[in-house]
């Protein structure tokens, strides 16, 4: 089933109002598309001489006058064309749409959304071809623009869980990157910081944050699978794996050697780490 709804805020923000976090499946089932054509006319890519308001009013009148007309006509036209022929055309259009918008090796979530947008593109082009809509061909092109807008806002091909986990960890660093980290060379007689998140090692471009396993699981990855998140960050250069292949490393804090998750500060402020993609 496909629905179209409008609202002032997206699904994730709506769920956050209840104190919860949106799950990846919810964000894939209900896709947020920013209603702004970025052409200076709000949702429209052009406006009449009297402005966007007149165009909006005309659309409302047309919708009221012709509501319930296109749907039955579309079904009738599909029956006349032949279901098997139409299904083959739709699948072909969906595949072409996916190939045109998806790059690299996207996650299953991105592919699912691309297929849903592809179905909309196929339906639009088919309705034009069958004479149900008095438009010129271009439904697929318009749908591609909307998909790319969603894809960019989402943060690229990362699974939603990874993208959200990265933003959560970055937020902690932005708020507490200095105040809740002790130097790795901390004198044992020095009083540690309050509510410590971990240790900071070195300075400048070599600066690293060292997070102990319990804090990694219970604070930085709260609400996410800590192992999956760590592996994803290693792939993105946001976490330095150990020489033994584990996602944590042996580090020396004062006189003690312990395991920690090592996050290079530079990667979180430059390049891939900066846009979490």
C-alpha positions in Angstrom: 0.0 0.0 0.0 1.2 3.5 -0.8 0.1 6.6 1.1 0.7 10.3 0.6 0.6 12.5 3.7 1.6 16.0 4.5 3.0 17.4 7.8 5.1 20.1 9.3 7.7 17.6 10.6 9.1 14.3 9.5 8.4 10.8 10.9 11.6 10.7 12.9 10.9 14.0 14.6 7.3 13.0 15.3 8.4 9.8 17.0 11.0 11.7 19.0 8.2 13.8 20.5 7.2 10.7 22.4 10.8 10.2 23.7 11.5 7.4 21.4 13.9 7.0 18.4 12.6 6.1 14.9 13.7 2.8 13.7 15.2 2.1 10.2 12.1 0.2 9.1 9.8 3.0 10.0 11.9 5.5 8.0 11.8 3.2 5.0 8.1 2.6 5.2 7.2 6.2 5.6 9.6 8.3 3.5 10.2 11.9 4.3 10.5 14.2 1.2 11.2 17.8 1.7 8.4 19.8 -0.1 10.6 22.5 -1.6 11.6 22.6 -5.2 14.4 25.1 -4.3 13.4 27.3 -7.2 12.1 30.2 -5.0 8.5 29.1 -5.1 8.2 26.7 -2.3 6.8 23.3 -3.4 6.5 24.6 -7.0 9.3 24.7 -9.5 7.6 27.7 -11.2 4.7 30.0 -10.4 2.1 32.0 -12.3 2.3 35.7 -12.8 0.3 36.3 -9.6 2.5 34.0 -7.6 2.5 30.6 -6.0 -0.8 31.2 -4.1 -2.8 31.5 -7.3 -1.2 28.3 -8.6 -2.0 26.5 -5.4 -5.6 27.8 -5.5 -6.0 26.5 -9.0 -4.7 23.1 -8.1 -7.2 22.9 -5.2 -10.1 23.7 -7.6 -8.9 21.2 -10.1 -8.5 18.5 -7.4 -12.0 19.2 -6.2 -13.5 19.1 -9.7 -11.7 16.0 -11.0 -11.3 13.9 -7.8 -12.1 10.3 -8.5 -11.8 10.6 -12.2 -8.2 9.5 -13.0 -8.1 6.4 -10.8 -10.9 4.5 -12.5 -9.7 5.7 -15.9 -6.2 4.4 -15.1 -7.5 1.0 -14.1 -9.6 0.7 -17.2 -6.7 1.7 -19.4 -4.5 -0.9 -17.8 -7.1 -3.6 -18.4 -7.4 -2.6 -22.0 -3.6 -2.7 -22.4 -3.3 -6.1 -20.7 -2.1 -6.8 -17.2 0.9 -8.9 -18.2 2.1 -6.2 -20.6 1.7 -3.5 -18.0 3.5 -5.5 -15.3 6.4 -6.1 -17.6 6.6 -2.4 -18.5 6.5 -1.4 -14.8 9.3 -3.8 -13.9 11.4 -2.5 -16.7 10.9 1.1 -15.7 11.6 0.2 -12.1 14.9 -1.5 -13.0 15.9 1.4 -15.2 15.0 3.9 -12.4 17.1 1.9 -9.9 20.1 1.8 -12.2 19.8 5.5 -12.8 19.7 6.6 -9.2 21.6 4.1 -7.1 25.4 4.2 -7.1 28.2 2.2 -5.4 26.9 -0.7 -3.4 23.8 0.6 -1.5 22.2 -0.9 1.5 19.0 -2.9 1.3 17.2 0.0 2.8 18.2 2.4 0.0 17.2 -0.2 -2.6 13.8 -0.7 -1.1 13.2 3.1 -1.2 14.5 3.3 -4.8 12.1 0.6 -5.8 9.2 2.4 -4.3 10.1 5.6 -6.0 10.6 3.6 -9.2 7.1 2.3 -8.9 5.8 5.9 -8.7 7.9 6.8 -11.7 6.5 3.8 -13.7 2.9 4.6 -12.8 3.4 8.2 -13.8 4.9 7.5 -17.1 2.3 4.8 -17.8 -0.5 7.1 -17.0 0.9 9.6 -19.4 1.4 7.0 -22.1 -2.2 5.7 -21.7 -3.6 9.2 -22.0 -4.9 9.4 -18.5 -2.7 12.3 -17.6 -2.4 15.2 -20.0 1.3 15.7 -19.3 4.4 15.4 -21.4 6.7 12.5 -20.4 8.8 13.4 -17.4 7.3 11.6 -14.4 10.5 9.5 -14.0 12.7 12.6 -14.1 10.6 14.4 -11.5 10.6 11.3 -9.3 14.4 11.0 -9.6 14.8 14.5 -8.3 12.7 13.6 -5.2 14.6 10.4 -4.6 18.0 12.2 -4.8 16.7 14.8 -2.3 15.7 12.0 0.1 19.0 10.2 -0.4 21.0 13.3 0.3 19.1 14.3 3.4 19.4 10.7 4.7 23.2 10.8 4.5 23.9 8.5 1.5 24.1 4.7 1.4 24.7 4.0 5.0 22.1 1.9 6.8 19.9 4.3 8.9 21.1 2.7 12.1 24.8 3.4 11.2 24.0 7.0 10.2 22.1 7.7 13.4 24.8 6.0 15.6 27.4 8.2 14.0 25.4 11.3 14.7 24.9 10.2 18.3 28.6 9.7 18.8 29.5 12.9 17.1 27.0 14.8 19.3 28.7 13.4 22.4 32.1 14.5 21.1 30.8 18.0 20.3 29.3 18.4 23.8 31.9 16.6 25.8 35.0 16.2 23.6 37.1 18.1 26.2 35.3 18.2 29.5 34.7 14.5 30.0 38.0 13.0 28.8 41.1 12.6 30.9 44.6 12.6 29.4 45.8 9.1 28.8 49.0 10.1 30.7 46.9 11.2 33.7 48.9 11.2 37.0 47.2 8.7 39.3 47.2 11.3 42.1 45.2 13.7 39.9 41.5 13.8 40.4 39.7 12.5 37.3 37.0 14.4 35.4 33.4 14.0 36.5 31.4 11.3 34.7 34.4 10.3 32.5 33.7 9.1 29.0 37.2 8.0 28.3 40.7 9.3 27.6 42.3 11.7 25.1 45.7 10.8 23.6 48.1 13.1 21.8 47.2 16.5 20.2 46.5 18.2 16.9 46.0 16.0 13.9 47.1 12.9 15.9 44.5 13.4 18.7 42.6 10.3 19.6 39.7 9.5 21.9 40.0 6.3 23.8 36.7 4.7 24.9 36.6 1.8 27.3 34.3 -1.2 26.3 31.6 -0.6 28.9 31.2 3.1 28.1 31.3 2.2 24.4 28.3 -0.2 24.8 26.4 1.7 27.4 26.8 5.3 26.3 28.2 5.9 22.9 26.3 3.1 21.3 23.2 3.3 23.5 20.2 2.0 21.6 22.4 0.4 18.9 24.3 -2.9 18.4 27.8 -2.0 19.6 29.6 -4.7 17.6 27.8 -3.8 14.3 28.5 -0.1 14.9 32.2 -0.7 15.6 32.6 -2.7 12.4 30.8 0.0 10.4 33.0 2.7 11.8 36.2 0.8 11.1 35.1 0.5 7.4 34.7 4.3 7.3 38.0 5.2 9.0 36.2 6.5 12.1 37.5 3.8 14.3 41.0 2.3 14.3 41.0 -1.5 14.5 43.6 -3.4 16.5 46.5 -5.4 14.9 44.7 -8.6 16.0 41.7 -7.8 13.8 39.5 -6.8 16.7 37.6 -3.5 16.6 39.3 -2.5 19.9 43.0 -1.9 20.6 45.4 -2.4 23.5 46.3 1.1 24.9 48.3 2.3 27.8 46.6 4.5 30.3 49.1 5.6 32.9 50.8 2.4 34.0 47.9 0.2 32.9 47.4 -1.6 29.6 43.7 -2.1 28.7 41.4 -2.4 25.7 39.7 0.6 24.2 37.9 1.8 21.1 40.2 4.3 19.5 38.6 7.1 17.5 40.8 9.5 15.6 39.6 13.0 16.2 40.7 14.2 12.7 38.4 11.6 11.0 35.4 13.0 12.9 36.0 16.6 11.8 37.3 16.1 8.3 36.5 14.0 5.2 34.1 11.2 5.5 33.6 11.5 9.2 32.4 15.1 8.9 29.4 14.2 6.8 28.9 10.7 8.3 28.3 9.2 4.9 
